Amino acid sequence: MVVVGELINTSRKAIREAVEKRDADYIQQIAKAQEESGAHYLDINCGTMIGEEVAIMEWLVNTVQEVTNLPLCIDSPSTEALVAGLKLTKAPNPMINSITAEEKRFQSVLPLIKKYNAKIIALCIEDAGMPETAQDRLRIARDLVTKLEAEGIPQGDIYLDPLIKPISAGDKYGREVLESIRLIKEAFPEVHFMCGLSNVSYGLPNRALVNRLFMVQTMAVGMDGYILDPTNRDMMGALYVATALTGQDKYCRGYLKAHRKGLYS
């Protein structure tokens, strides 16, 4: 189970303000809090800083790496910003967020995966647009995995994102994701999965509860990576319990270790 800490993202008001002030102490506190709460990677995203993204990406990567040795997930729609972050990463095997089956995006990100020996989050999006059904997702996933493998990227370094849509906009959207994970896992058993959960609850009350329960459901069918807030004790508690219940935590060691550290409620 891989947890990518999502909090260093300039779409969050507090992070944006800290970046604008170049408040390194605050950014470092957030980085350390995520590490201490159980994150395996730290996502670095400053995509909202239009015109400044490359410089800010460099500042954020350097600032975070002063206080943690965790590998980073460099997250941007901009190839230039990805390069700016990746060239400064110190831990081996960083993660890139993300590649898609769109031809332009695929061709621009592929060389970076190879150059930096990176793990890659692959979104199930193609030039024709977003997928609607589980079969659409399987088809796009097959295209992505086949092309990446042909370029020497092993399945174990690929984290497919089946794209979660808000169930407030379509009552089948949650079920379609669950079916997608099951189908893709059958076709590519060595491939990993990664997703952000918050889209599923958009427009609904008590979003944290919806997110938490959907996480458990997706784990049951094979999801093994999440971009989330690891300082959320309720969320992490659900993750540790579900990991044990699905047979991914031998003798419940992870659950017990997290309990002793007080990492969940």
N, C-alpha and C positions, 0 to 999 in steps of 0.2 A: 504494500500500500504506500503510495507516494503522495505526500501533502505538499502543495506549493502555496506558500504564504502570499496572500493577495494584497496586503495592506499598503505596500509602497507603490501607490498608483495616484498620479496627479488628478485623476477624476474625483478623488476624495478631497474635500475642502481643506482639511487639516494638512494633508501632504502637500497640496498645491501651495498653501501659504508658507509652509516650511521651506519649500523649494525656492519660492520667490525671495525669501529672506536669507537663503542659503544657511538655514538652521541645521547644521550637521548633527548637533546633539539630539535633536528631536528625531531625525531620520534614523540615527543609530539606535536610539531607544526602541523604535518600532521594529527595527531589524532584530535586535537582541530579544525582544519580547516574543517575536515569532519563533525564533530558534529555540528559546527556552520552553515554548509551548508545544514543540514537537514537529515543526516544519522541517522538511527535507531539502527543499529549494526555496529561494526567495524570489518572487516575481518583481521585476523592475519595469515599470511602465510610466512613461511621461508623454504619452501620445497626445495629450490635450495641450501641450506647450508648443503650439504652432509657431514655427520659425525659430524656436530655440531648442528643439528636441534633441539634436545631436549633442550640443554642449551640456545640456542638463543630464542626458543619459550618462555621459562621461563622468559628470560630477557625482551623480547618484551611485554609480558602480564603485567609484573610488571611495566614496564616503561609507558605503555599506561594508566594503571589504576591509576597512580599517578595524571593524569590530567583530567580524564573523568569517569563518572559513567555509560556511555553507556554499554549495554551488548555486549559481544564479540562473534564473529563467529570464532571458532577455525578451521583452514583449513589446512589439511595435508593428504597425502596418508599414512602416518605412524601412526599406532595406538599408539606407544610410544610418539610421538609428541603431538597427541591429548590429551593423558592423562596428559602430562606435562603442557599443556595450561589449560585444564579444571580444574585441581585441584587447580589452582591459581585464577580462575575467581571469582569475588566478586558479580556482579549483578546476580540476579536469572534468570533462564531460558536462559542460553547461547545457542548458535547455533553451531551445528557441520556440517562441510562441509568435508566429506559427507559419505553416505552409498550407496551401490549399491545392485543389486540383485545377484551379484556374491557371492557364498556361503561363501568363506573365509572372504571377506570384511564384509558381513552381520553379520556373527557370531562374528567378532572382534569388531565391532562398536556398536552393539545392547546393550551390557552391559553398555556402556558409556552413551547412551541415558537415560537409566533407572537410573543409579547412579546419574547423574547430572541434571535430569529432563530437558533435553535439547530439543530444537527444532531441527529438522533434515532435512538437504537437502538430498534428495534421487535421485540419478542419474539413469536415465533409461538405465542402462547397465546390461547385464547378462553375465554368463560364456561363452555363445556363441559369445559375442561381442557387437558391437554397433548396435542400431536399424537402419533400413533403411526406414521403412514406418510408417505412423501414427498408423496403426494397431499393428505394432511391439511395439511401445511406449505404447500403451494402454495395451497390454498384459503384458509387463514388469511392468508398473505402477500398474496394478491389483495385480500382484504377490507381489510387494513391500508393497502396502497398506494392503493387506490381512494379510501378515505375521506380519507387524508392529502392526496392530490392535490386532491380536491374542496375541501379547506380551504386550498388555495394552497401546500402544502408540495411542493417539487419532488422528483422521484425522486432527484436527486443529493444531497439532504440526508438521505435515508433509509438507515439501515444495518440491514438485516434480520438477525436472529439466528435461525437455524433450530432452535436448541435441541439441544445435544449431550447424549446420554445415555451412561452407562457401558457399554462393550461387554462388561464382565464380567456384566452383567445381561441382555444380549440380543445374540446374535451378529450380528444384522442392523442394529444401531443405527448403526454407523459407515457402512455402505453407504447407509442411508436418508438420512443427512445429505448425503452426496455427491450422491445423486440429487436431493435437495431443492434444493440450490444450483444444479444444472444446469437443473432445470425453472423455477425462479424467474428465473434469469438469462435464459432464453429468453423468458419472458413480460414481464420488466421489465428491459431491457438497461441502463438508466441507474441502476438501484438498486445500492447498495453492500451489503456484508455485514460483519457483526461477530460475533465469538463469543469466549467464553472456552474454552480448550482442555482444562482440567484435568478436566472431568467425564468425558471419554472414557476416562480411565485409572483411574478410581476403583475401588479394590479389587484392583488389579493390582500386581505388582512392577515395578520399573524404570519408574516412571510417566513420567519425563522423556523416555525414549526413545519411548514410545507417543505422548506429546503432540507431540513433534517431528516424527515421521513422519506423524501425522495432519494436522498443519499443512501439510506439503508436499502431501499428497493433496488437501486442501480448496482449496489455492491453484490446483491444476491444473484444477479445475472452476469457478473463479470467485471464491472467497473473497478479499476484499481488505482485511480489517481484523481485528485480533486484540487482545484484552485479555490481556496477558501481562507477564512480568517481563523488561524489556529489558536488565537487567544480566546475564541468563543468556546467556553468550557462545555456548554450543552452540545454543541456540534461535535467537539472532539470526543466527548463521552459516547455519543452515538457511534462515532467511527470506531473507537476501540472495541466497543461491545459487538458491533456488527462484524468487525474483522475476526473476532474470536468465534462468533456464531457461525460464520461461513467457512470455518476450518482453515483460516489463513494466519493463525496465531498459535503456534505449537505450545501446548500445555498452558495456554493463556498467559504466556510470559509478558507479552507487550501490554496486555490489559493490566496485569498485576504491577508491572513496573510503572505504568502511568498512574495507577492508583496510589502507589507509594509516593510518587512525586506530586500528587495533587493536581494532575493536569486536566481533570474533568469533574463535572458535577454529576 
